[in-house]
């Protein structure tokens, strides 16, 4: 907002310029310097100081109201300056005004003030554009509240897949265990022992030793392979039962990991959706307010820029040679509009809010619908 104070200073300089040698005391009195400040350049420097004090004083109060007032005041002062310089330029061209060296020094001061106003205007423009861009970036940053749940969703999905695979393997091991143990039980239930075994006790009582020996031989021939088969089947049943029981424990741990990961995902998604809604609401409001204030500032800068360019145009008339002055004056008078496109602000419309769907985590561990929805067995 330094340009506002400089515009006030420019008005004072023009008053000093047009009033002539006695302007020092008059303008000094207007700004409260008191008697005795009758040197033009000294008065000019003091006026610039007073303008800076004005700038500091007007930096208080409502930001938007101040912005509107300051920009309007700056543009009005610069338009007044341009009108005064036009009148002076016409007088110089027509020969009714002769400038003293002191007045020419004041003209240099006015040009310096215009250059500084232009520089300050460009700086303010860049700062406003940066603010508008940051407001857009801050709004886009709200999306991270949702995207933050994507990693948790991926982890939950991986853990669910691992648990499902484990349960499938558990089912396979159960079938294998049931088959091997059934084979062992079936073998034990159908031994097909030699029939003489049933009469062996009576044979001993009858002292039928040869028959007893023949029966024992039959038993020996039957028992060895039968025992080997039963031992193998028993070991297979025990091994498959142990593998199945270990898999049950492994799948229980996998289920716990999955459910923990799902709860983390639910927390991330529901919390992210809540944060996203709050973030969008507050930052959209901030963006709207900022755009309103920047549009006011943009309009004021453009008005000031047009006035500054016109002032420089008339300064160029006064500073030109006598031969060039008429043509330059006509060029200034014939200029309908100076370009202000370099002061355009690129505003950014807020992108549509993303849909935040929490239905994937509607049912969760310990919830009534969780077990039938996730585990079929």
C-alpha positions as CSV (number, residue, x, y, z in Angstrom):
1,X,0.0,0.0,0.0
2,X,3.0,2.3,-0.3
3,X,1.6,3.6,-3.6
4,X,-1.2,5.3,-1.7
5,X,1.2,7.5,0.2
6,X,3.2,8.1,-2.9
7,X,0.0,9.2,-4.7
8,X,-0.6,11.8,-2.0
9,X,3.0,12.9,-2.3
10,X,2.6,13.3,-6.1
11,X,-0.4,15.6,-5.6
12,X,1.6,17.7,-3.2
13,X,4.5,17.8,-5.7
14,X,2.2,19.0,-8.5
15,X,0.7,21.6,-6.3
16,X,4.2,22.7,-5.5
17,X,5.1,22.7,-9.2
18,X,2.1,24.7,-10.4
19,X,2.1,27.1,-7.5
20,X,5.7,28.1,-8.3
21,X,8.3,29.6,-5.9
22,X,5.8,30.4,-3.2
23,X,4.4,26.9,-3.1
24,X,6.7,25.9,-0.3
25,X,4.9,28.0,2.4
26,X,1.4,27.3,1.0
27,X,1.7,23.5,0.8
28,X,3.7,23.3,4.0
29,X,0.9,25.1,5.7
30,X,-1.6,22.6,4.2
31,X,0.1,19.6,5.7
32,X,0.8,21.3,9.0
33,X,4.5,22.2,8.7
34,X,4.1,25.7,10.0
35,X,5.7,28.9,8.8
36,X,9.2,29.2,7.6
37,X,9.2,26.1,5.3
38,X,9.4,28.2,2.1
39,X,12.0,26.3,0.2
40,X,10.3,24.2,-2.5
41,X,12.6,21.1,-2.4
42,X,12.7,21.1,1.4
43,X,8.9,21.3,1.5
44,X,8.7,18.5,-1.0
45,X,10.8,16.1,1.1
46,X,8.8,17.0,4.2
47,X,5.5,16.4,2.3
48,X,6.8,13.0,1.3
49,X,7.5,12.3,5.0
50,X,3.9,13.4,5.8
51,X,2.6,11.1,3.1
52,X,4.4,8.2,4.7
53,X,2.9,9.1,8.0
54,X,-0.5,9.1,6.4
55,X,0.2,5.6,5.0
56,X,1.0,4.3,8.5
57,X,-2.0,5.9,10.0
58,X,-4.4,4.5,7.4
59,X,-3.0,1.0,7.9
60,X,-5.4,0.5,10.8
61,X,-9.1,-0.6,10.7
62,X,-11.2,-2.9,8.6
63,X,-9.0,-4.5,5.9
64,X,-11.5,-4.6,3.1
65,X,-13.0,-1.2,3.9
66,X,-9.5,0.3,4.1
67,X,-8.6,-1.4,0.9
68,X,-11.5,0.1,-1.0
69,X,-10.9,3.5,0.5
70,X,-7.1,3.5,-0.1
71,X,-7.4,2.3,-3.7
72,X,-10.1,4.9,-4.5
73,X,-8.1,7.7,-2.8
74,X,-4.9,6.7,-4.7
75,X,-6.7,6.7,-8.0
76,X,-8.4,10.0,-7.3
77,X,-5.1,11.6,-6.4
78,X,-3.3,10.3,-9.4
79,X,-6.2,11.5,-11.7
80,X,-5.9,14.9,-10.1
81,X,-2.2,14.9,-10.7
82,X,-2.7,13.8,-14.4
83,X,-5.3,16.6,-14.9
84,X,-2.9,19.2,-13.4
85,X,0.0,18.0,-15.5
86,X,-2.1,18.1,-18.6
87,X,-2.9,21.7,-17.9
88,X,0.7,22.5,-17.3
89,X,1.8,20.6,-20.5
90,X,-0.7,22.6,-22.5
91,X,0.7,25.8,-21.1
92,X,4.2,24.8,-21.9
93,X,3.3,23.9,-25.5
94,X,1.4,27.1,-26.0
95,X,4.1,29.2,-24.5
96,X,2.1,30.5,-21.5
97,X,4.2,28.6,-19.0
98,X,7.9,28.9,-18.5
99,X,9.4,26.4,-16.1
100,X,12.1,27.3,-13.6
101,X,15.0,25.1,-12.6
102,X,13.3,24.4,-9.3
103,X,10.1,23.4,-11.1
104,X,12.1,21.1,-13.4
105,X,13.6,19.5,-10.3
106,X,10.1,18.9,-9.0
107,X,9.2,17.3,-12.3
108,X,12.0,14.8,-11.8
109,X,10.7,14.1,-8.3
110,X,7.2,13.5,-9.8
111,X,8.6,11.0,-12.4
112,X,10.5,9.2,-9.6
113,X,7.3,9.0,-7.6
114,X,5.5,7.5,-10.7
115,X,8.3,5.0,-11.2
116,X,8.1,3.9,-7.6
117,X,4.3,3.7,-7.7
118,X,4.6,1.5,-10.8
119,X,7.1,-0.7,-9.0
120,X,4.9,-0.9,-5.9
121,X,1.9,-1.7,-8.0
122,X,3.7,-4.6,-9.7
123,X,4.9,-5.8,-6.3
124,X,1.3,-5.7,-4.9
125,X,0.0,-7.5,-8.0
126,X,2.5,-10.3,-7.6
127,X,1.7,-10.6,-3.9
128,X,-2.0,-10.8,-4.6
129,X,-1.5,-13.4,-7.4
130,X,0.6,-15.5,-4.9
131,X,-2.1,-15.2,-2.3
132,X,-4.7,-16.4,-4.9
133,X,-2.5,-19.3,-5.9
134,X,-1.9,-20.3,-2.3
135,X,-5.6,-20.2,-1.6
136,X,-6.1,-22.7,-4.5
137,X,-3.3,-24.9,-3.3
138,X,-4.7,-24.9,0.3
139,X,-8.0,-26.0,-1.0
140,X,-6.4,-28.8,-3.1
141,X,-4.5,-29.9,0.0
142,X,-7.8,-30.8,1.6
143,X,-7.9,-33.8,-0.7
144,X,-5.0,-35.4,1.3
145,X,-7.5,-35.9,4.1
146,X,-9.2,-38.5,1.9
147,X,-6.2,-39.9,0.1
148,X,-4.6,-40.6,3.5
149,X,-7.0,-43.5,3.9
150,X,-5.9,-45.2,0.6
151,X,-2.8,-46.7,2.2
152,X,-4.8,-48.1,5.1
153,X,-7.4,-49.5,2.6
154,X,-4.6,-51.2,0.7
155,X,-3.1,-52.7,3.9
156,X,-6.6,-53.9,4.9
157,X,-7.2,-55.5,1.5
158,X,-3.8,-57.3,1.6
159,X,-4.5,-58.6,5.1
160,X,-7.9,-59.8,4.1
161,X,-6.5,-61.6,1.1
162,X,-3.8,-63.3,3.3
163,X,-6.5,-64.3,5.8
164,X,-8.8,-65.7,3.0
165,X,-5.9,-67.7,1.5
166,X,-5.0,-69.1,5.0
167,X,-8.6,-70.2,5.5
168,X,-8.7,-71.9,2.2
169,X,-5.5,-73.8,3.1
170,X,-7.0,-74.6,6.4
171,X,-10.0,-76.2,4.7
172,X,-7.7,-78.2,2.5
173,X,-5.7,-79.4,5.5
174,X,-8.9,-80.3,7.3
175,X,-10.0,-82.5,4.3
176,X,-6.6,-84.2,4.3
177,X,-6.7,-84.9,8.0
178,X,-10.2,-86.3,7.9
179,X,-9.2,-88.6,5.0
180,X,-6.0,-89.9,6.6
181,X,-7.6,-90.4,10.0
182,X,-10.6,-92.1,8.4
183,X,-8.3,-94.5,6.6
184,X,-6.6,-95.3,9.9
185,X,-9.9,-95.9,11.6
186,X,-11.2,-98.0,8.7
187,X,-8.0,-100.1,8.7
188,X,-8.4,-100.7,12.5
189,X,-12.0,-101.7,12.0
190,X,-11.3,-104.3,9.3
191,X,-8.2,-106.2,10.3
192,X,-9.1,-109.5,8.5
193,X,-7.3,-111.6,11.1
194,X,-6.8,-115.4,10.5
195,X,-9.9,-117.3,11.6
196,X,-7.9,-119.7,13.7
197,X,-7.2,-116.9,16.2
198,X,-10.8,-117.3,17.4
199,X,-10.1,-121.1,18.3
200,X,-6.6,-120.7,19.6
201,X,-7.5,-121.1,23.2
202,X,-9.5,-124.3,22.7
203,X,-6.7,-125.7,20.5
204,X,-4.3,-125.3,23.5
205,X,-6.7,-127.1,25.8
206,X,-6.9,-130.1,23.3
207,X,-3.1,-130.3,23.0
208,X,-3.4,-129.9,19.2
209,X,0.1,-128.6,19.0
210,X,0.6,-129.0,15.2
211,X,-2.6,-127.1,14.6
212,X,-1.5,-124.4,17.1
213,X,1.8,-124.0,15.3
214,X,0.1,-123.7,11.9
215,X,-2.2,-121.0,13.4
216,X,0.7,-119.1,14.8
217,X,2.4,-119.2,11.5
218,X,-0.7,-117.7,9.8
219,X,-0.9,-115.0,12.5
220,X,2.8,-114.1,11.9
221,X,2.3,-113.9,8.2
222,X,-0.8,-111.6,8.7
223,X,0.4,-109.4,11.6
224,X,3.7,-108.1,10.3
225,X,2.3,-106.3,7.2
226,X,-0.9,-105.4,9.0
227,X,1.1,-103.7,11.8
228,X,3.3,-101.9,9.3
229,X,0.2,-100.6,7.5
230,X,-1.5,-99.5,10.7
231,X,1.6,-97.8,12.0
232,X,1.9,-95.8,8.7
233,X,-1.8,-94.8,8.7
234,X,-1.6,-93.8,12.4
235,X,1.4,-91.6,11.7
236,X,-0.2,-90.0,8.7
237,X,-3.3,-89.2,10.7
238,X,-1.3,-87.7,13.6
239,X,0.8,-85.6,11.1
240,X,-2.2,-84.3,9.3
241,X,-4.0,-83.5,12.5
242,X,-1.0,-81.5,13.8
243,X,-0.6,-79.6,10.5
244,X,-4.3,-78.7,10.6
245,X,-4.1,-77.5,14.2
246,X,-1.1,-75.4,13.4
247,X,-2.9,-73.9,10.5
248,X,-5.9,-73.0,12.8
249,X,-3.5,-71.0,15.0
250,X,-1.9,-69.3,12.0
251,X,-5.2,-68.4,10.5
252,X,-6.4,-67.0,13.9
253,X,-3.4,-64.7,13.9
254,X,-4.1,-63.7,10.3
255,X,-7.7,-62.9,11.2
256,X,-6.6,-60.7,14.0
257,X,-4.1,-58.9,11.7
258,X,-6.9,-58.4,9.1
259,X,-9.4,-57.1,11.6
260,X,-6.9,-54.7,13.2
261,X,-6.0,-53.4,9.7
262,X,-9.7,-53.0,8.8
263,X,-10.3,-51.0,12.0
264,X,-7.3,-48.8,11.1
265,X,-8.8,-48.3,7.7
266,X,-12.2,-47.5,9.1
267,X,-10.6,-44.9,11.5
268,X,-8.6,-43.3,8.6
269,X,-11.6,-43.2,6.2
270,X,-14.3,-41.9,8.6
271,X,-11.8,-39.4,10.2
272,X,-10.5,-38.3,6.8
273,X,-14.1,-37.7,5.5
274,X,-14.9,-35.6,8.5
275,X,-11.6,-33.6,8.2
276,X,-12.2,-33.2,4.5
277,X,-15.6,-31.7,5.0
278,X,-14.3,-29.2,7.6
279,X,-11.3,-28.4,5.5
280,X,-13.3,-27.7,2.4
281,X,-15.8,-25.5,4.2
282,X,-13.2,-23.3,5.9
283,X,-10.9,-23.0,3.0
284,X,-13.6,-22.3,0.4
285,X,-14.8,-19.5,2.7
286,X,-11.2,-18.2,2.9
287,X,-10.9,-18.3,-0.9
288,X,-14.1,-16.4,-1.4
289,X,-13.1,-13.7,1.0
290,X,-9.7,-13.4,-0.5
291,X,-11.0,-13.2,-4.1
292,X,-13.4,-10.4,-3.0
293,X,-10.5,-8.4,-1.5
294,X,-8.1,-9.0,-4.4
295,X,-10.7,-8.0,-7.0
296,X,-11.1,-4.6,-5.2
297,X,-7.3,-4.2,-5.1
298,X,-7.0,-5.3,-8.8
299,X,-9.5,-2.7,-9.9
300,X,-7.8,0.0,-7.9
301,X,-4.3,-0.9,-9.3
302,X,-5.6,-0.8,-12.8
303,X,-7.1,2.7,-12.3
304,X,-3.9,3.9,-10.8
305,X,-1.8,2.3,-13.5
306,X,-3.8,4.2,-16.2
307,X,-3.4,7.4,-14.3
308,X,0.4,6.8,-13.8
309,X,0.8,6.1,-17.6
310,X,-1.0,9.3,-18.4
311,X,1.1,11.3,-16.0
312,X,4.3,9.9,-17.5
313,X,2.9,10.8,-20.9
314,X,2.4,14.5,-20.0
315,X,5.8,14.5,-18.3
316,X,7.2,13.3,-21.6
317,X,5.6,16.3,-23.3
318,X,7.1,18.8,-20.9
319,X,10.5,17.1,-21.0
320,X,10.6,16.9,-24.8
321,X,12.1,19.4,-27.2
322,X,9.9,22.3,-28.4
323,X,9.6,20.7,-31.8
324,X,8.4,17.4,-30.4
325,X,6.0,18.8,-27.8
326,X,2.9,19.4,-29.9
327,X,3.0,15.9,-31.4
328,X,3.5,14.3,-28.0
329,X,0.7,16.4,-26.5
330,X,-1.7,15.2,-29.2
331,X,-0.6,11.6,-28.6
332,X,-1.4,11.9,-24.9
333,X,-4.7,13.5,-25.6
334,X,-5.6,10.9,-28.3
335,X,-4.9,7.9,-26.0
336,X,-8.2,6.4,-25.1
337,X,-7.0,3.6,-23.0
338,X,-3.7,2.4,-21.6
339,X,-3.0,-1.3,-21.2
340,X,-3.5,-2.9,-17.8
341,X,-3.5,-6.5,-18.9
342,X,-0.2,-7.1,-17.0
343,X,-2.2,-6.5,-13.8
344,X,-4.8,-9.1,-14.5
345,X,-5.2,-11.6,-11.7
346,X,-5.7,-15.3,-12.6
347,X,-8.5,-16.5,-10.3
348,X,-9.1,-20.2,-9.6
349,X,-12.5,-21.7,-9.2
350,X,-12.8,-24.3,-6.5
351,X,-13.0,-27.8,-8.0
352,X,-16.1,-29.8,-7.1
353,X,-15.8,-31.5,-3.7
354,X,-14.9,-35.1,-3.8
355,X,-17.5,-37.7,-2.7
356,X,-16.4,-39.3,0.5
357,X,-18.0,-42.8,0.7
358,X,-17.8,-44.5,4.1
359,X,-20.1,-47.4,3.1
360,X,-17.1,-49.8,2.7
361,X,-16.5,-49.6,6.5
362,X,-20.2,-49.5,7.6
363,X,-19.8,-53.0,9.1
364,X,-16.7,-53.7,11.1
365,X,-15.3,-56.2,13.7
366,X,-17.5,-56.7,16.7
367,X,-20.4,-55.3,14.7
368,X,-23.4,-57.5,14.4
369,X,-23.2,-57.8,10.6
370,X,-19.5,-58.4,10.5
371,X,-19.3,-62.2,10.9
372,X,-22.0,-63.2,8.4
373,X,-20.7,-60.6,5.9
374,X,-17.1,-61.6,6.1
375,X,-16.8,-65.2,7.3
376,X,-18.9,-67.9,5.8
377,X,-17.7,-70.7,8.0
